């Protein structure tokens, strides 16, 4: 009888060690995933900033082209400008 209890204790201990290992690995996986998501978010923020900067540049170029066109051919500018603007 004592032998069964000892074997049961060994099995319970082994199960506890396995569960602890699983929890540790799960925590490590979640930590790695969180770090990967943060890296991705940081990269996307950088890309978004670049897109916004390029849009600002395009808007400035567009305004310069509109001014140029208005001095060259004001009627053509009127044709190209959507109504209500």
Buried (B, 14 or more C-beta within 10 A) or exposed (E): EEEEEEEEEEEEEEEEEEEEEEEEEEEEEEEEEEEEEEEEEEEEEEEEEEEEEEEEEEEEEEEEEEEEBBEEEEEEBEEEEEEEE
